[in-house]
């Protein structure tokens, strides 16, 4: 704490200054009143997205998303170049999630025979490796030996290589053959790797101590719980929900931290349908309200919408404290939510679905439900 401003004060001031770049309530109001995508572009030209859209001939949702993501990546990389350890390593941890998603995208796309250039174009810029590494990942043969070579010659040298190693060791320890990558669904592999990343990230922030351990630790606990709930919910109707696989394959995908761990995740392992899942979540007040939104289907909200609203509230609050690293993580995740909002609004306009256009989660909005309720108190 005593040396925080000396080591990281400049970079923290940069990210806190970037907070002013978020779209305001008035910006969202103007965007939702637009009739065409040209109107959207015109309104965005008066925001922080002006330069990002300057070279775009015609605005389309995918083009808007790419421009917004590229802008976020440029800002993140600028922060990273200014940072020194331990903040530099913290920022690297944020990128590991996108590296895992990119590798899984390449593996899944290769199995379905998609073009490598098309796959690389869809990869998230924050999780890119060297081009030679990206192009090497899909070149493996669809054989047990091919998958082993993929890890030993390519993935082992990447920052997320240790997570792949942990996955292979865990599956081998359960008596499975070495070609587990071929036999296990890609999404199961991805869930395992994300689990290892969350646990590793949580261990690192805990070692930093102070406000970073408190605030970022809470964000990662909630992220772990969200993963556990989504894994359980998405397993219904799949082999993962078979009684024999619940306690083995599905349970091992739950991160070993969070408010649900260990009692809640032990109960989730025995859940067989949505009713049973609801009864488990009713025991945890912070999740019972979210589940009730999903179960009731009120206002057309899904459980993902409820999670997004909860996440935005927690990430906004991460900016309230000082001298901690959680604001960097919060900035990236809140910008991702803003990008989702822009894509949603532009898609609604393009498809003439204006009745649905307000179903997004604004960031730093004075009209947010949780801010309104706190004002009443």
C-alpha positions in Angstrom: 0.0 0.0 0.0 2.8 2.4 0.9 4.4 2.0 -2.5 1.3 1.6 -4.6 1.3 5.1 -6.0 5.0 5.0 -6.7 4.7 1.8 -8.7 1.2 1.8 -10.2 -0.3 5.2 -9.5 0.2 6.5 -13.1 -1.4 3.4 -14.7 -4.3 3.5 -12.2 -5.0 7.1 -13.0 -5.1 6.2 -16.7 -7.7 3.5 -16.3 -9.8 5.8 -14.0 -9.6 8.5 -16.6 -10.8 6.0 -19.2 -14.0 5.6 -17.1 -15.2 8.8 -18.7 -15.2 7.2 -22.1 -18.3 5.0 -21.3 -21.6 5.9 -23.0 -23.9 8.0 -20.9 -27.6 7.7 -20.4 -28.2 10.4 -22.9 -26.1 8.6 -25.5 -28.1 5.4 -25.1 -31.4 7.4 -25.3 -30.2 8.9 -28.6 -29.1 5.5 -30.0 -32.4 3.9 -29.2 -34.3 6.6 -31.1 -32.3 6.0 -34.3 -34.1 4.7 -37.3 -31.2 3.6 -39.4 -27.6 2.5 -38.8 -26.4 5.7 -40.4 -28.2 7.5 -37.6 -26.3 5.2 -35.1 -23.0 6.2 -36.7 -23.9 9.8 -36.6 -24.7 9.7 -32.9 -21.6 7.6 -32.1 -19.4 10.3 -33.8 -20.1 12.5 -30.8 -18.8 9.9 -28.4 -15.4 8.2 -27.7 -16.0 5.9 -30.6 -15.6 8.7 -33.2 -12.1 7.8 -34.2 -12.8 4.0 -34.2 -15.6 4.4 -36.7 -13.9 7.1 -38.9 -12.7 4.7 -41.6 -15.8 2.7 -41.8 -17.7 3.2 -45.1 -21.0 1.6 -44.0 -22.0 0.7 -40.4 -23.0 -2.9 -39.8 -23.3 -4.7 -36.4 -20.3 -7.0 -37.0 -18.2 -4.1 -38.2 -19.2 -2.0 -35.2 -18.3 -4.9 -32.9 -14.9 -5.3 -34.5 -14.1 -1.6 -34.3 -15.2 -1.4 -30.7 -13.2 -4.5 -29.7 -10.1 -3.2 -31.5 -10.5 0.1 -29.6 -10.7 -1.8 -26.3 -7.6 -3.9 -27.2 -5.6 -0.8 -28.1 -6.5 0.8 -24.8 -5.7 -2.4 -22.8 -2.3 -2.8 -24.6 -1.4 0.8 -23.8 -2.1 0.1 -20.1 -0.1 -3.1 -20.3 3.0 -1.2 -21.7 2.9 1.2 -18.8 2.6 -1.4 -16.1 5.3 -3.2 -14.1 4.9 -6.3 -11.9 2.8 -7.3 -10.1 0.3 -5.2 -12.1 1.8 -6.4 -15.4 1.2 -10.1 -14.4 -2.3 -9.2 -13.3 -3.1 -7.8 -16.7 -1.6 -10.8 -18.3 -3.9 -13.0 -16.3 -6.9 -11.2 -17.8 -5.7 -12.1 -21.3 -5.4 -15.8 -20.5 -9.2 -16.3 -20.6 -9.2 -15.1 -24.2 -6.2 -17.3 -25.1 -8.2 -20.3 -23.9 -11.2 -19.3 -25.9 -9.1 -18.8 -29.0 -7.4 -22.2 -28.7 -10.8 -23.8 -28.2 -12.2 -22.0 -31.2 -9.4 -23.2 -33.4 -9.7 -26.8 -32.2 -13.5 -26.8 -32.6 -13.3 -25.2 -36.0 -10.7 -27.6 -37.3 -12.8 -30.6 -36.3 -15.6 -29.2 -38.4 -13.3 -28.5 -41.4 -13.5 -24.7 -41.3 -10.9 -22.5 -43.1 -8.0 -21.5 -40.8 -8.0 -17.8 -42.0 -11.7 -17.6 -41.2 -11.1 -19.0 -37.7 -8.2 -16.7 -37.0 -10.3 -13.7 -38.0 -12.9 -14.7 -35.4 -10.3 -15.0 -32.6 -10.3 -12.4 -29.8 -7.4 -9.9 -30.3 -6.6 -10.0 -26.5 -5.9 -13.7 -26.7 -3.7 -13.9 -29.8 -0.5 -15.8 -30.0 2.2 -15.3 -32.6 0.8 -16.0 -36.1 3.0 -19.1 -36.5 1.5 -20.5 -33.3 -2.1 -19.7 -34.3 -1.6 -21.4 -37.6 0.1 -24.4 -36.0 -2.8 -25.2 -33.7 -5.2 -26.4 -36.4 -2.5 -28.5 -38.3 -2.7 -31.5 -36.0 -4.0 -34.8 -37.3 -7.3 -36.1 -35.9 -5.6 -39.0 -34.2 -4.6 -39.7 -30.6 -1.0 -39.0 -31.5 -1.9 -35.9 -33.3 -3.6 -34.4 -30.2 -0.6 -35.3 -28.0 1.8 -33.6 -30.5 -0.4 -30.5 -30.5 0.1 -30.1 -26.7 3.8 -31.1 -26.6 5.0 -29.0 -29.6 2.6 -26.0 -29.6 0.5 -25.5 -26.5 3.2 -26.2 -24.0 5.0 -23.0 -25.0 1.9 -20.8 -24.5 1.0 -19.0 -21.3 -2.1 -21.3 -21.0 0.0 -24.4 -21.5 0.1 -25.3 -17.8 -3.7 -25.4 -17.8 -3.7 -28.0 -20.6 -1.1 -29.9 -18.7 -3.3 -30.0 -15.6 -6.2 -31.2 -17.7 -4.2 -34.0 -19.2 -2.9 -35.0 -15.8 -6.3 -35.0 -14.2 -7.9 -37.1 -17.0 -5.0 -39.5 -17.0 -5.3 -39.9 -13.3 -8.8 -41.0 -13.7 -7.6 -44.0 -15.6 -8.4 -42.7 -19.1 -6.1 -43.2 -22.1 -3.8 -40.4 -23.2 -5.9 -39.4 -26.2 -8.4 -37.6 -23.9 -8.5 -34.6 -26.1 -10.1 -36.6 -28.9 -12.6 -38.4 -26.7 -13.9 -35.4 -24.6 -16.2 -32.8 -26.0 -14.5 -29.5 -26.8 -16.8 -27.6 -24.5 -15.9 -29.8 -21.5 -12.2 -29.2 -22.2 -12.9 -25.5 -22.3 -14.8 -25.5 -19.0 -11.9 -27.4 -17.4 -9.4 -24.9 -18.6 -11.5 -21.9 -17.5 -11.8 -23.6 -14.1 -8.0 -23.9 -13.8 -7.6 -20.3 -14.9 -10.1 -18.9 -12.3 -8.4 -20.9 -9.5 -4.9 -19.8 -10.6 -6.0 -16.2 -10.9 -7.7 -16.3 -7.5 -4.5 -17.7 -5.9 -2.5 -14.9 -7.5 -4.7 -12.0 -6.3 -4.9 -13.6 -2.9 -1.1 -13.5 -2.8 -1.2 -9.8 -3.5 -3.2 -9.0 -0.4 -4.9 -5.7 0.4 -7.8 -4.3 -1.5 -6.9 -6.2 -4.6 -7.4 -9.6 -2.8 -10.6 -8.4 -1.3 -12.4 -6.8 -4.3 -10.9 -8.9 -7.1 -11.2 -12.1 -4.9 -15.0 -11.4 -4.6 -15.3 -10.9 -8.4 -13.6 -14.2 -9.0 -15.8 -16.0 -6.5 -18.9 -14.8 -8.2 -17.4 -15.7 -11.6 -16.7 -19.2 -10.2 -20.3 -19.5 -9.0 -21.7 -18.3 -12.3 -19.6 -21.0 -14.1 -20.9 -23.7 -11.8 -24.5 -22.7 -12.3 -24.2 -22.4 -16.1 -22.4 -25.7 -16.4 -25.2 -27.4 -14.5 -27.9 -25.7 -16.4 -26.4 -26.4 -19.8 -25.8 -30.0 -19.0 -29.5 -30.8 -18.9 -30.4 -33.0 -21.9 -26.7 -34.0 -22.5 -24.7 -37.0 -21.4 -23.2 -34.9 -18.6 -26.5 -35.0 -16.8 -26.5 -38.8 -16.7 -26.3 -40.0 -13.0 -22.9 -41.7 -13.6 -21.4 -38.6 -15.1 -22.8 -36.0 -12.6 -20.5 -36.9 -9.8 -17.4 -37.5 -12.0 -17.2 -35.5 -15.2 -19.6 -32.6 -14.3 -18.5 -32.1 -10.7 -14.9 -31.8 -11.7 -15.8 -28.8 -13.9 -16.8 -26.7 -10.9 -14.1 -24.3 -9.7 -12.9 -25.0 -6.2 -13.8 -21.5 -4.9 -16.8 -19.3 -4.6 -19.8 -18.8 -2.4 -21.3 -22.1 -3.6 -18.1 -24.0 -2.8 -17.9 -26.6 -1.3 -21.5 -27.3 0.0 -23.3 -25.8 -2.9 -21.2 -27.4 -5.6 -21.6 -30.8 -3.9 -25.4 -30.3 -4.1 -25.2 -29.2 -7.7 -23.4 -32.4 -8.6 -26.6 -34.3 -7.7 -29.0 -32.0 -9.6 -30.9 -33.7 -12.4 -33.3 -31.0 -13.7 -34.2 -27.3 -13.4 -36.5 -27.8 -10.4 -33.8 -29.5 -8.4 -31.3 -26.7 -9.4 -33.8 -24.1 -8.3 -34.2 -25.8 -4.9 -30.4 -25.7 -4.4 -30.1 -22.1 -5.4 -32.9 -21.1 -3.0 -30.5 -21.9 -0.2 -28.2 -19.1 -1.4 -29.9 -15.7 -1.1 -27.5 -14.0 -3.6 -28.6 -16.5 -6.3 -32.2 -17.3 -5.4 -33.4 -13.9 -6.8 -31.4 -14.5 -10.1 -32.9 -18.0 -10.4 -36.4 -16.6 -9.8 -36.0 -14.2 -12.8 -35.0 -17.2 -15.0 -37.8 -19.4 -13.7 -40.5 -16.7 -14.1 -39.2 -15.4 -17.4 -40.3 -12.0 -16.3 -39.9 -9.1 -18.8 -38.3 -11.5 -21.2 -35.1 -11.8 -19.1 -32.9 -14.9 -19.2 -30.5 -16.0 -16.5 -27.7 -14.6 -18.6 -29.4 -11.2 -18.5 -29.7 -11.4 -14.7 -26.0 -12.4 -14.4 -25.0 -9.4 -16.6 -27.0 -7.0 -14.4 -25.4 -8.4 -11.3 -21.9 -8.3 -12.9 -22.2 -4.7 -14.0 -23.2 -3.6 -10.5 -20.2 -5.4 -8.9 -17.8 -4.1 -11.6 -19.0 -0.6 -11.3 -18.4 -0.8 -7.5 -14.8 -1.9 -8.2 -14.1 1.7 -9.4 -15.2 3.1 -6.0 -12.1 2.0 -4.1 -8.5 3.1 -4.7 -5.1 1.5 -4.8 -6.1 -1.9 -6.1 -6.0 -3.8 -9.4 -9.6 -4.8 -9.7 -10.5 -1.6 -11.6 -8.4 -2.9 -14.6 -10.4 -6.1 -14.8 -13.6 -4.1 -14.3 -12.8 -1.8 -17.1 -12.3 -4.6 -19.6 -15.5 -6.4 -18.6 -17.6 -3.3 -18.5 -16.4 -2.3 -22.0 -17.4 -5.8 -23.2 -20.8 -5.1 -21.8 -21.0 -1.8 -23.6 -20.0 -3.5 -26.8 -22.8 -6.1 -26.3 -25.2 -3.1 -25.9 -24.1 -1.5 -29.1 -24.4 -4.7 -31.1 -27.8 -5.4 -29.6 -29.1 -1.9 -30.4 -27.7 -2.0 -34.0 -29.2 -5.4 -34.6 -32.6 -4.3 -33.4 -32.5 -1.3 -35.7 -31.3 -3.4 -38.6 -34.0 -6.0 -38.1 -36.8 -3.5 -37.3 -37.2 -4.9 -33.8 -37.6 -1.5 -32.0 -39.8 -3.1 -29.3 -36.8 -5.1 -28.1 -34.2 -2.3 -28.3 -34.2 -1.3 -24.7 -33.3 -4.8 -23.4 -29.7 -4.1 -22.7 -27.7 -3.4 -19.5 -26.3 0.1 -19.4 -23.0 0.8 -17.7 -22.6 3.5 -15.1 -26.2 4.5 -15.6 -28.0 6.7 -13.1 -31.1 4.8 -13.9 -29.8 1.3 -13.0 -32.1 -0.6 -10.7 -29.6 -1.1 -7.9 -28.7 2.7 -7.9 -32.4 3.6 -7.8 -33.1 1.2 -4.9 -30.1 2.5 -2.9 -31.3 6.1 -3.4 -34.7 5.2 -1.9 -33.0 3.9 1.2 
